[in-house]
Every structure is written in structure tokens, then in C-alpha cells.
Amino acid sequence: MEERPETELISIPATPRASTPEILTPSGQRSPRPMSSKEGGKSSTAWTPTSFISPRFLSPIGTPMKRVLVNMKGYLEEVGHLTKLNPQDAWLPITESRNGNAHYAAFHNLNAGVGFQALVLPVAFSFLGWSWGIVSLTIAYFWQLYTLWILVQLHEAVPGKRYNRYVELAQAAFGERLGLWLALFPTVYLSAGTATALILIGGETMKLFFEIVCGPLCTSNPLTTVEWYLVFTSLCIVLSQLPNLNSIAGLSLVGAITAIFYSTMVWVLSVSQQRPKNISYEPVPLPSFSASIFSFLNALGIIAFAFRGHNLVLEIQSTMPSTFKHPAHVPMWKGAKVAYFFIAMCLFPVAIGGFWAYGNLMPSGGILNALFVFHSHDISRALLAITFLLVVFSCLSSFQIYSMPVFDSFEASYTSRTNRPCSVWVRSGFRVVYGFINFFIGIALPFLSSLAGLLGGLTLPVTFAYPCFMWVLIKRPAKYSFNWYFNWTLGWLGIAFSLAFSLGGIWSMVNSGLKLKFFKPI
């Protein structure tokens, strides 16, 4: 048999070692080359469309062809996970920028989770007492942490689809029309109601700050409460001109830091002073049994409202790039865990320390009002002024992140009709109008504690009920399994609590005569 020349043994010329090309993601960022099983330290047994390209399959194939297939495998694993994005998303403030990360997630979640609602937790304890107050606060914290994890996991529950907004996920779970009816009202109400309450707190706190700083020197012609509301609203409108959710990451960081500092300062200053005389830790006595029941329910609604922010979880996660190897839920959950650790470190001490310091003498405005009423002469004016200023900064930052879904809805309606992005003037006009609408609502409803209870009741399903239902309807766990029973039970309990807390909030508003104060702020 004749031997072939040596030069004929090589049919394909040698080429330099190829490397997996970087993939351009929908966000415009390049994702790095996926790590191999050896580099990652662990292997996955899950099937993928390229699982058949295994070392055993590649073993009889020549080296150049093997490199081509390996490179193709890495490319397909990335490209196969690219989400089919709606081109309109590139024009909207929530999805306009997709360069978020775990740090941004922590800033946004902490800014959304800690705020003025913590200041009224001692008010809830004054109606619940020690036992019911601590138990209900603890249960609510772990319940909402579980539903937060559900929302993070459901963001990309369907391959190739990202649910960028809470309403979109609700429509995927409950159907287009039912999901819209169930989720649109409470999410918009939560955003607008929170913005209104922030104007109330921010304006009143600015007034207190001015009185402390100026003292008796500035009492000749002071601004009224309504005028302070207007000042605070104007500042909110100026800051709201930042274009998208990622652009306010710095504001969220400022809001998170200031919220942690003032939450710590109010309870430390309260417990360090002598407690008022005739203090009692029994629930506030009420004239009738029905009044006690409704006040109890309203107090639970205030606790439920303390854990807000779930209507923003999907929106925050949608600002992150996501690939097959680097899904968005990993950095999102990392940031959320850090944020909710600090949230617990803020809410529990304020609730427990505030109730210990003032008992059932707690004013309806919360621990900040109690600090001013009982200890304004015992604590240095500088400390009080710093505390109130931190509250103002926190309220300004929280207003931005809670208003962003409303801005997104405004602009989505505009772009869907005109088929073009909003101009700077149109975007600014939307935000100015929204700010003044909340200002007028704040004038009409100049109260906080009853609003917090009603808000907690009406928006409770967003945090405690709907995520459980959506997990069952989308993930479809085995029927009659523990997972199935557990989520259905939590969901229906959330709906029942929502109805009960809403009744408690409405009763508190009517019984307190607050309906007579419309357009007559204190």
C-alpha cells in the first residue's frame, strides 16, 4: 500500500486559538465569556439546547472543528437567552437604562423600604400593646421577605420574557384583563398615596426644622403649613426631572443613608430621656368594643403599610442586564438581602424603643412628633434640627422612587399613542402636573396615621397576597403539595386581612372627624 506524503495529512491549516466572542446584550453591554464547569467550580445537570455538545460528543472530532463547536456552544447559550424586548421600553424611564447592579438594588430597596412609615409604628403599638405589636411586626417582616423572594424569582419565570413591571407579571398570572384590574389600582394608589403622605411629612418637618433653627427670631410672619407643603412639593418636582430609574441611584443612596441615621437618632434620643409621667403600656382605652376592634385593625394596617416597596421590586430588577449565565435575579437578591437587613435594624428599634419611651401617650403623628412635644426643651436644638433635616432629605428621595412607576405609566400612554419618545418638555410637564396633583390631595387630607392604616389595607395584597397567587399560577407546583397549600393559604389570608384593615382605616378616618378637615389643614 502506497504511503501518502506527509504534507497531505494536514487538510486544514493551523489557526491561532479562538476565544468565545463577547455577546452584545439588549442593554448594549457586553457580557463576558461564560465560565466553564472547571472555572466555575461546579457543574450543572440542567438540560440546555446545547447540552448535546459534550466532551464525549466532541472527542472523535478534530481540534479545529472542536473549537468551532465549543465557541458556538458558548455563543448559543448567551444568544438563546436574549430577551425579546419591546422597543417601546427604550423610551420609558424604568427600562430606559439597563446598567444596574447589586449596589443599585440595595440603594433602591433600602430607600423604598425605610421612610416615614417607620415613624408611625409606635402609634400601632399603642393600640396593640407589647405582645400583639411585636408578634404582628415579626410575622409581617418574614411574610413580606418571602413574597419579595417570589417576585425576584418570577421576574424571568418564562424563558425569553422579562416582566419589567408589577402589572405585567399580574397579567401573565391572572390574565390580561383581570390582572390589570387587580394590580393597576393598588400599585398606582400605593405610589400616589405614598407621594401624598411624603408631602405631608416633608412639609411639616420642614416647618419644625425652620422653627427650631430660627427660634423666637422668625415668628413675625412665618409660613403656614400649606405654604411649607408647597415648598416641599417644588423641591420634589425639581428633583423629579432626572430621566430614569438608574439616574436616581445617587438619590436613593442619600435617602437610604439619611433614613438609617434619623431612624436611629429618633429612638436613641427618645429612650435616653426620662419617660413622661403617667405612662402606660396598656392599649389605648376606647369607649366601646367595636371601637377597640376597628382601632386594632387600623393598627395592623399601619404595620402592613410599614412594609411597602414590593410594587417596585420588578421595576428595580428590570434595570439590570440579564444573560443565561448571569441572570438578573442573582444581583437583585443580593442587594435585597442587604437592604432588608438594614430595614429590620431600623423598623424594630423604632417601634419597640418608641413605645417604651412614650407608651400609649404616643401622638397620632408618630415618634417624631412625640420627640418634639415631650423633649424639645431637653434635647439640644442642634440635634433636633439635624434629625428633622435628615427626615426631609429622606422624604425627598423616597418621593422620586415611588413616583417613577407613575411617570412610567404617563409616558407609556403617550408613546403608545404617538409612537415616539417623550420630549424633554412633555416629560417635564407630566412630572410637574403629577407633583401638584399630590400637593392638592395633601391639602385635602392633612393627616397621616389614618391614611397609613387605609393605605396598608388597600395595598396589602400587592405585598402579601398577589405574589403567592402568582407563584402558584406561573410555577404550577404539584397540586395538594405543601408548596401548593402554603401559597394558597398565605394568599387568601392576605386578601382577608386587606379587607379587615381597610375597614379599620376607614373607621378611624370617620370616627376621628378627619372628614371635616378637608381643605382646612392644621
N, C-alpha and C positions, 0 to 999 in steps of 0.2 A: 504494500500500500504506500502510495507516494505521500510524503510529508509535505504539508503546506509551509510556505515561507513564514518566518516568524512575524513579518510585518502584517500578514493577513489575520493574525489572531486578534488584533485590536480593530474593531469596526467603528468604535465611537471614540473620538479624541477626548483626552482627559481635560476636565474643566476645573476651575477653582471651586472650592467647597461652597455650595449655595447655602443661604440662610433664609429663614422664613421672612417674607416681606412684612413690613408693618401694615396694618389694616386701617383704613380711614373710616372711623365710626360715624354715625349720623350726626354726632355733635361737632364734628370737624376735628376731633382729637385723634391722635394715632395711638392705637393700643400696642403694647409691647408683645414680643413673640411669646406665645404660651409656653409655660414650663413643661418639661417632660415629666413623666412619673418619677424619674430618679431625682430631678431637680426639686420637685415639689415635696418630696419626702413621703408621699403616699399616692396610691393609685386608686382609681375609681372603677367600680364594676358596672356602673350605669351604661346602658346602651346608647350610642350616638350614631348618627348616619354614617360616620366614618369608622365605626368600630371594626369593620372587616379589614381595614388596613392595619393589620397587626404585625409584630415581628415575625411570627410564624408564616404569615402570608407573604411577607417580603423576603424571607430567607433565600428562596431559589432565584430571585431576580437580581440582575447585575447592579452594581453600585450606582451608576448614573441614574438608572431608572428608579432605584430605591429612593434616591434623594428627591427626585421629582415627585414621587408619590407621598413621601413624608411632608414635603413642602405643601403639596396640595391638601393633605390632611389638615395641617395647621391652618391653612387658608380657609378651608370649608368650615372648620369648627368655629372660626370667627365670623365669616360671612353668613353662615347658616343661622346665626343668632341675631343678625341685624334686624332691628325692629322696623316694621313698616310704619313710618311716621306720617302723620298728617301734615302736609306742607303749611297749613294754617298755623300750626304750633310754633313755627319760627317767628311769627308776628306777635305772639301773646306773651305777657310778662312772666308767666310761670315757666313756660318751656322755651323761652327765647334764648336762654343761656344754659348749657349743659356741662359746665366745668366744675360742678360742686364736688365735695369730698366729705369725709367723716367729720372734719372740723366744722365745716359749714353746717352739717346736720346737727351737731351738738349745739352750735350757737343758736340756730333757728328753733330747735326743740326747747332749749332752755328759756329762750326769750318768750316763746309761746306758752310754756308751762308754768312759769313763775311770774306773778304780777299782782295786780290789785286784789284778785280773788283770794289770795292768801291772807290779806288784811282782815277779811270778814269771817275767817274760820272761827276765831274765838266767839263771835256772835252765835254761830251754830252751837258751839259747846255750851253757851249759857242757857240754851233751851234743851239740850240733850243730857248734860251732866257728864261726869268723868267717864263712866263705863260705856254708855252708848256713843259718846263722842269719839273715844279712842278706837273702839271696835269698828264703827262705821267708817272712820277715816282710813284705818288699816285695810279693811276689805275693799274699799273703793280704790285704794292705791294699787293693790295687786291685781284687781279685776281689770282696771284700765291698762296696766302694764301688759297683761295677756292679750287684750284686744289690740294694743299697739303692735305687738309682735305679729298678730294675724294680718294687720294691714300691710306691714312691711313685707311679709311673705306673699301676699296676694297682688302686689304691685306688678309682678310679671308672672302671674299664675298660668297664663296661656302663652306658649312659645310664640315669639314674634309679635307680641302685643304688650304695650306698656299702658297701664291705667294711670294716667297722669293726674287725675282729679278724683275726688271722692265720689262725685256724681257719676262719673264714667264707670267706676267699679260697681256702684249700686245698680246701674242699668245692666251691666253684664250679669249680675247675680239675680236681680228681681225682674228683669225685662225692661225694655226701653221706657215705656210709659209709667209703669208702677215704680221703677227705680227713680225716675225723675221726680215723681210726686213725693216719694218717701224721703229723698235725700236733699232735694233742692231747697225746700223751705227751712229745715233746721240748720243747714250749713250757712245759708245766706243770713238767716236770723242770728246765728251764733256770731258771724263776722260783724254784722251791723250792730247787734246788741252789745257786743264787747267793745266796739268802737265808741258807742254812745256812753257806756259806763266809763271808759277810759277818759273821755272828755269831762265827765262829771268829776272823777277823781283828780285828774290832772289840773283842771281849773281851780277846784277847791284847795288843792295842795299848793298851787302857785300863790293863791291868796294868803294862806297861812305862812308860807315862806316870806312873802313880802311883809306881812305884819311882824314877823319875828325879826327880820333884818332891820326894818325901819324903826320898829318900836313906836313910841309916842310921837316921833318927829314927823310921821307921814300920815296923820289921821285927819288932816284938814279936809281933803276931798278924795277919799280912797275909791278905787274901782269897786263896782258891785260884783256880785258873784257871776251874773250873766256876762259882764264885760271880761271877767277872767276866763270864762268858758270860751269867749270869742278869741282872746289872746292865744289860748292853748290850741284851739282849732286852727288858727292861722299858722302856727308853728308846724302842726301836723300836715297841713296842706303843702307847705314849703318842702318838707322832707319827703312827701309822697311823690315828688317829681322824679325820684330815682326810678329808672325804667323797669327793672325786672327783679325777680326774687333773689338771684345771686348778687345783685348790686347792693342789696341791703344787708349783706352778711356782716359788714362792719357795724351797722346799726344794731343788728341782733347781738353781736358781741358786747357792745356797750350796754344794751338792755339787760343781757344776762348778768353781767358783772354788777351793774347797779342794783338789780333785783336781789342778788345774793347778799350784797352789802346792806341794803336797807332792811331786808328781812331779818338779818342777823342783828342789826342795830336796834330795831324796834323791840324785839323780845329781850335782848340783853339789857337795854335801858329800862324796860318795864320790870323785869324780875330783880334788878339791882336796887330799885327804890322800895320804900316802905309801902306796904299794901294799904289800900283805903280802909277806913273803919266800916264796920257793919258788912264786911264782905261775906258772901255765902257762895257755896258751890252747889247748892240745890238748883234744879231747873227753875227758871223764872215762873213764879205763880201766876196763873191765869184764872179768870172768873168762872169758866165752865170747862167741862170735859171735852166738848167739841173744839173749843179754842185751843186746848192743850194738844189735841191730836193734830190739828192743822198747823200749829206752830212747830210741832215735832217734824211734820212732813216738810215744812218750809226749810227747817234747819238741815234736813237731809239733802234737800235740793241745793242749798248753799255748798255743802260738801261735794256734791256731784259737780257743781259748776267750777269748783277749785281745780278739777282735772279736765281742763279744756285743752284743745290743741290737736285732737285727733282728726279734725276736719282739714288739717294742714299736713298730715303725715305724707300722703301720696304726692302732694304738691312739692314738698321738700325733696322727696326721693326722686321725683322726675327731673330735678336739676342736675342729676349725676349721670355720667356716661355709664353705659352698661354693655358688656360683651359676654360671650359664652363662658370665658374663663374668669372674667371679673364682673359678676353681676352686681347691680346697684344695691341689692339688699344687704350685702356684706358691710360696706362702709356706713350705710344708713343705720343698721342695727348697732354698730359700734358707737356711733355718735349718739344714738338714742339712749343707750345704756348709761353712758357718761352723764347725759343731760338729766335723766330721771333719777340718778343717784343724788345729784345736787338739788333736784326738785324736792326729793324726800327730806334732805337736810334743811330745806327752807320751810316747807309746809308744816311738818310735825312740830318743830320747836316753836313756831309762831302760834299754832293752835293751842298747844299744851302750855307754853310759857305765858301766853296772853291770858288764857283762862285762869291760870294760877295767880297771876298778878291782879286781875280785876274781878274774877268770878262773874256772878250774874249782874254786876254793876256795869258790864261792858256796854258802851253806847252802840246804837244801831249802825253807826258809821264804821266800826271796827277798831282795831288796836291802835291805829294811828291817831284817831280822834281821842281815844282814851288816854294815850300818852300826852296829848296836848291839854286835855281837860284836867287830868289829875296831877301831872308833873311838869307843867310848863314853867313853874317857879322853882322847881327843884333841880332841873337839868339845865346846863349851860345853853344859852341861846345859840351858840355856835354848833353844838351837837344837834340840836333840834333843826336848825337851818340846813345842815348837811343832810340829815335824814330826809327832810321834805324835798330837797333838791334832787336827791337820788331817786325818789319816787317819781318826780316829774320826768327825769330822763328815761326811766323805765317805761312810763306810760307813753311817751313819745315814740319809743322804739317798738313797743307792742302794737301800737296803732298801725304801724306800717305793715307788719307781717299779717295781722288779722284783716287788713283791708285788701291785701293783694288778691285773694280769690274774687272779691267783688270787682276790682279793677279788671281782672282777667275775664270775668263774665261780660262786663261792659264792652271790652274790646273784641271779644269773640262774637258778640252780636253785631258789632259794627263791621268787622272784617268779613263775616259770612254774607252780609248784605252787599258790601261794596267790592269784595274780592280784592282788597288791597290793604296793606298795613295802616295802622293809625298814624297820622302825622303827629308831630310834637304838640301842636295846638289842640288837636282833638283829644289826645291823651291827657293833656293838662286840664282841658275843660271837664272831662269826665271826673277827674280826681278833685277838682275844686267843687263841683256840684255835690259829689258824694260827701265831702267834708262838711259842707254847710247843711246838708240834709241831716247828718248826725248831730250837728250843733242844734238845730231846731228840735230834734227829738229830745236832746238833753235838756233843753229849756222846758219842754212839756212834761218831762219825767224826772224831776230833780231829786231822786232818791236812789239808794244803792242796794241795801240789804234785801228788800223785797224783790227788786229786779234780779238780783243774783239768784234767789230761790226759783223764780219763774224761769229764768234762762236755764238754770240747771235742770229743771223738769222738762222743758220743751226740747232741749238739745241733748238730753241724756241718751236717747237711742243712738246718736252718732258715735258716742264713745263706748257705751256699754252693751248695746243690743245688736245693732246692724252688723258689726264685724263678725259676730258669732253666726248669724244667719248666713252671711256671705261666705264664710268658710265652709259651711255645710253644703251650700248650693253650688259652689265652684269646685271645691276639692272633693266633694262627694265621698266622705268616709263611709265605711261599711255600716249598713243600716242596723240599728239596735246595738251598735258597739258603744263603748264608753265615750269615745270621742263624739259620736253622734248625739248621745243623750246629754253629754256635758254642754255642748254648744247650744243645743236647742233649749235646754233649761236656762242657761245664762241669758240667752236672747229674750225669752218670754218674761223672765224676771225683770230684765231691763225695761221692757215695754210697760209692765205693771208699775214699776217704780216711777217711770216717766209720767204716767197719768196721775199717780198719787202726789208726786212732788209738784206737778203743775197746779193741781187743786190747792195745795198748801200755799204756793206762791201767790195765786190769785186771791185766796182768802186773806193772806197777810196784807196785800195791797189794799183791798176793800176795807178790811177791819181797821187798818191804821188811818183811814181817812185820806190816803195819799191821792185819791182821785180828785179831791178838792184843791190840790196844789198845782193843777195844770196851768202853765204859764205864770206861776207865782213862785219862783224858786226862792228858797230860804237864803 
